[in-house]
Structures are given as C-alpha cells and as structure tokens.
Amino acid sequence: MKGLLIFLVKFYRLVISPMLGPRCRYYPTCSEYALIALQHHGAWKGSILATKRIFRCHPGCQGGFDPVPGVPLEDGSQTQETETSDSEENQDAHR
C-alpha cells in the first residue's frame, strides 16, 4: 500500500504538477511532505499527515517552513514538535 501511495505522489509530481505550476505555500512542498511522511510514518499515518497538510495549504494561509513531525531535519536536529514533546517529558521526569 505504501509503495502504491508513493508511486501516486511521484506520478503527480512528474505529470500533473508541471501542468499546474508552483502553487504550494510551504517548504517542503506538499508533494515532498507527502513523500517524506509516507516513507517515515508508513501508509496510514503518512496519508493522514499529508492530507492534513494539503488542507492547510490554500491561498489564505501564511505558509512557510512546515517539516513533517517526528522526522529529523537534514542538519540532524529534531523538528519543533518533537523537541517540545521531549522537553515536556524531561519536565515531567524532574517533578
């Protein structure tokens, strides 16, 4: 299932997206976000994350940097949501 979903996203990127032109307001783009989410989180959770992201990406949104939660960034640091949950766990351990 995961392989089929990744194929569909790649098909969209190669065939459909060039006809529409750049529209995504986020970095990484919605299709790149979907690929990362599917590869890292699997078919079910990756699809949910990608769908939520697509619904957030519209002309009225501010856009900007929006990494896939739980996936380390290229520089090796964790995403903000992961860092927040880690710091909350550390605070709970010290209580």
C-alpha positions as a LaTeX table, in Angstrom:
\begin{tabular}{lrrr}
\hline
Residue & $x$ (\AA) & $y$ (\AA) & $z$ (\AA) \\
\hline
Met1 & 0.00 & 0.00 & 0.00 \\
Lys2 & 2.80 & 2.39 & 0.96 \\
Gly3 & 4.53 & 1.73 & $-2.38$ \\
Leu4 & 1.34 & 2.48 & $-4.32$ \\
Leu5 & 0.83 & 5.78 & $-2.47$ \\
Ile6 & 4.45 & 6.82 & $-3.07$ \\
Phe7 & 4.01 & 5.95 & $-6.77$ \\
Leu8 & 0.87 & 8.12 & $-6.96$ \\
Val9 & 2.65 & 11.10 & $-5.37$ \\
Lys10 & 5.60 & 10.71 & $-7.74$ \\
Phe11 & 3.20 & 10.43 & $-10.69$ \\
Tyr12 & 1.54 & 13.67 & $-9.56$ \\
Arg13 & 4.95 & 15.38 & $-9.28$ \\
Leu14 & 6.10 & 14.26 & $-12.74$ \\
Val15 & 2.89 & 14.50 & $-14.77$ \\
Ile16 & 0.24 & 16.70 & $-13.15$ \\
Ser17 & 2.21 & 19.27 & $-11.14$ \\
Pro18 & 4.17 & 20.66 & $-14.14$ \\
Met19 & 0.87 & 21.48 & $-15.85$ \\
Leu20 & $-0.42$ & 23.38 & $-12.80$ \\
Gly21 & 2.75 & 25.29 & $-11.97$ \\
Pro22 & 4.08 & 26.06 & $-8.47$ \\
Arg23 & 1.23 & 26.54 & $-6.01$ \\
Cys24 & 2.44 & 25.30 & $-2.64$ \\
Arg25 & 2.92 & 27.94 & 0.04 \\
Tyr26 & 5.02 & 25.75 & 2.33 \\
Tyr27 & 8.51 & 24.35 & 2.42 \\
Pro28 & 8.89 & 21.46 & 1.81 \\
Thr29 & 6.24 & 21.41 & $-0.90$ \\
Cys30 & 3.08 & 19.41 & $-0.21$ \\
Ser31 & 4.14 & 16.57 & $-2.50$ \\
Glu32 & 7.62 & 16.40 & $-0.94$ \\
Tyr33 & 5.98 & 16.50 & 2.52 \\
Ala34 & 3.71 & 13.61 & 1.48 \\
Leu35 & 6.67 & 11.52 & 0.27 \\
Ile36 & 8.62 & 12.13 & 3.49 \\
Ala37 & 5.56 & 11.38 & 5.64 \\
Leu38 & 4.80 & 8.16 & 3.76 \\
Gln39 & 8.41 & 6.97 & 3.86 \\
His40 & 8.91 & 7.77 & 7.54 \\
His41 & 5.48 & 7.08 & 9.07 \\
Gly42 & 4.02 & 4.46 & 6.70 \\
Ala43 & 0.84 & 4.38 & 4.63 \\
Trp44 & $-1.76$ & 5.11 & 7.30 \\
Lys45 & $-0.19$ & 7.86 & 9.41 \\
Gly46 & 1.72 & 9.28 & 6.42 \\
Ser47 & $-1.54$ & 9.64 & 4.48 \\
Ile48 & $-3.22$ & 11.37 & 7.41 \\
Leu49 & $-0.32$ & 13.82 & 7.80 \\
Ala50 & $-0.22$ & 14.51 & 4.05 \\
Thr51 & $-3.98$ & 15.06 & 3.87 \\
Lys52 & $-3.90$ & 17.49 & 6.80 \\
Arg53 & $-1.06$ & 19.37 & 5.14 \\
Ile54 & $-2.90$ & 19.62 & 1.81 \\
Phe55 & $-5.95$ & 21.07 & 3.57 \\
Arg56 & $-3.73$ & 23.65 & 5.32 \\
Cys57 & $-2.20$ & 24.77 & 2.01 \\
His58 & $-4.58$ & 27.28 & 0.46 \\
Pro59 & $-4.43$ & 30.89 & $-0.82$ \\
Gly60 & $-5.41$ & 32.32 & 2.59 \\
Cys61 & $-2.68$ & 30.59 & 4.58 \\
Gln62 & 0.58 & 32.22 & 5.59 \\
Gly63 & 2.74 & 29.25 & 4.56 \\
Gly64 & 6.42 & 28.97 & 5.47 \\
Phe65 & 8.58 & 26.18 & 6.88 \\
Asp66 & 6.49 & 23.17 & 7.94 \\
Pro67 & 8.51 & 19.96 & 8.43 \\
Val68 & 6.99 & 16.50 & 8.87 \\
Pro69 & 6.56 & 15.87 & 12.63 \\
Gly70 & 8.92 & 13.32 & 14.12 \\
Val71 & 11.36 & 13.36 & 11.20 \\
Pro72 & 14.86 & 14.70 & 11.93 \\
Leu73 & 15.85 & 17.70 & 9.83 \\
Glu74 & 18.73 & 17.44 & 7.36 \\
Asp75 & 21.13 & 19.05 & 9.87 \\
Gly76 & 20.34 & 16.27 & 12.36 \\
Ser77 & 18.18 & 18.36 & 14.68 \\
Gln78 & 14.65 & 17.30 & 15.55 \\
Thr79 & 11.50 & 19.05 & 14.35 \\
Gln80 & 9.95 & 21.58 & 16.72 \\
Glu81 & 7.06 & 19.30 & 17.72 \\
Thr82 & 9.46 & 16.51 & 18.67 \\
Glu83 & 11.67 & 18.89 & 20.66 \\
Thr84 & 8.62 & 20.20 & 22.51 \\
Ser85 & 7.45 & 16.72 & 23.46 \\
Asp86 & 10.99 & 15.79 & 24.56 \\
Ser87 & 11.26 & 18.85 & 26.80 \\
Glu88 & 7.83 & 18.16 & 28.30 \\
Glu89 & 8.93 & 14.60 & 29.11 \\
Asn90 & 12.08 & 15.96 & 30.78 \\
Gln91 & 10.00 & 18.38 & 32.86 \\
Asp92 & 7.72 & 15.52 & 33.94 \\
Ala93 & 10.75 & 13.45 & 34.96 \\
His94 & 12.02 & 16.26 & 37.20 \\
Arg95 & 8.73 & 16.73 & 39.05 \\
\hline
\end{tabular}
